[in-house]
Amino acid sequence: MSPLLSSAEADALRLSLEVATRSVAFSLPLAVLAAWVLTRVRFPGRTLFDAFVHLPLVLPPVAVGYVLLLLFGTRGPLGGWLHAHFGIQLPFTTGGAALATAVMTFPLMVRAIRLSLENVDRGLEAAARTLGAAPLDRFLTITLPLMLPGILAGAVTAFAAGLGEFGAVITFAANIPGVTRTLPLALYTAMQSPDGDALALRLAILSFVLGLGGLLAAELLVRRVRRLLGR
Amino acid sequence: MLQVSLTKRRGEFTLSAAFAAPTPGVIALFGRSGSGKSTLIEMLAGLLPPDEGEVQLAGTTLTDTRRGIAVAPERRRIGYVFQDARLFPHMTVGGNLRYGEKRAGAAPRYIRFEEVVELLGIGALLGRRPHQLSGGERQRVALGRALLSQPQLLLLDEPLASLDAARREEVLPYLERLRDWLSIPMVYVSHQFDEVLRLATYLVLLEAGRVLAAGPVGDLSLRAELRSVLAPDLVGSVVDGLVTAVDAAAGTVELAVGSGKLKVSLREAPAGTRVRVQLLARDIILATQPIQGLSVRNALLGTVVDVTPEDPTSVLVKVDVGGPVVLARISTAALEALRLRPGDAVWALVKAMSTRGHAFRLFGAPARRA
């Protein structure tokens, strides 16, 4: 129990951090893969795939949450399978909130990573090749380290954005105190209650501080890594 | 032996080149920009697939489109020094050097890390990052990195093109060392004839995607195909001689060339060194009798082999000076006055100071440093 925060506030903060962390951990490898496919692989339907990846940016978050509910609900095609084979249930759980957040922040992450991948000099990979490096070796020792600024920027931006994801989370994972009531959901709930004005303001300030801190941390981290890379 | 026969179409441009050059030695791919040099070298490395053709190095097939052979670049053991160095920015100089060394696998190791560092004079740079290096230092590190991958062939794609004259001079001596001390075959792409003159043993002349002529540098220096791509002032025969006497104070050496002797500007070449000189056609004076009281000290006695008109006012006279052949540019009027014909005896006069020698240690014998 922190002297600064009430238990409800601390719960909301802890949940927001947990949801954002799990969402980033889950989507980061997939975002690197998607960025790689979009940048380096030429295949029919690439434009469609590109649009699909960016869809959460333009869709109403509630629609994303609803589609997730259809897919991952215990009777949905994916949710049923997950439940039957692994006993995993996503709707109305913290994991579900993380999944909804991951889907919503995925485009942000892919954009940042893709930009850094496009800036990797292919000539350096060719040089590594003539020095005897096989494809996976080249990726791990040359391409990935050179993409690092973009990967970090993408991860931190997605994390900061994920702290505040509202629509998809409330639709897919509902608003359960201590389970899925993250900062924005707690803020919304406080606004709905007649005497919640003070709490709402405190939560709004907390969100503001977190967001700003996240973006500043991202910028500093990227600068530091760039310096390490000699650029 | 490096045997190459490759075809590649790129839009309007077609490269179709074939040559077979002896190894070890420095094979220069020489031609104007756009003649196909870089396309050719990329195909040798395996980075660019040819439409058709074959590459064989010392009896091993690296590429053969008919038999479906295309050894991957990472398995060719061919080192590549790029024009822009391409050092890995996220590694130190030391890390860059070790990159290829670690991946050399079971390849026979002929040069160690410490040797490369000493050979290229990069010991003080090991902890630095590539962006902290000068252009010349970068190229030396790139050279070292390629060498440490223990390649069986080293490709150099205009490694000096992005450097100014002073920086070039910072790298060229190291390239000479590699040629003379490690008997590693090299393919050197250039459009600067002075680099070719200084480094190459074998010359492949490319023009518009075709091999115009190929052969030892000395032989090619007498051919019209080379003259067609060189500026007239650079035309001249390239001859080899052995150092017979050294005048350290004057900075000159005496060379045995054919049946005569030649004094040229050259430092640090002990007696017995093989030295290459280019005798520029514009610097040679022909005389039908020995001449007294002249400041020119070099006079080679020879026989006129043939006379080729160059333009309405000048001709090139080929003179055999006891094996080596010298080219002299004289005016049409002088030719008529001297009545030179093939078979005539002439003296070829060469000014010592106008001729710069390039030392080559003998190939074949493993002349590693003691």
Interface residues (C-beta under 8 A of the other chain):
Chain A: D121 G123 L124 A126 A127 A128 R129 T130 L131 G132 A133 A134 D137 T141 I142 P145 L146 L228 L229 G230 R231
Chain B: A45 L47 A72 P73 E74 R75 R76 R77 I78 G79 Y80 F82 D84 R86 F88 P89 H90 Y99 G100 R103 A104 G105 R129 P130 H131 Q132 R145 A146 S149
